[in-house]
């Protein structure tokens, strides 16, 4: 078991694999469409996979759509 704050995607990459630049997407929700945070993701095949969530709203961290490893 590995205990670290570094993402497993950064640690366990394949040899010779060129890492893609991370991408960011703003999260807007509610009727007013205000930005509630940002999601950092990477592209894996045709999927966009969540890497990190940045938000000042604690409720956002409980939303299963934005858990690390979830597909956007």
ABEGO torsion letter per residue (X at the ends): XBBBABBAAAABBBBGBBBBBBBBBBBBBEAAGBBAEBBBBBBBEABBBBABBBBABAAAAABAAABBGBBX
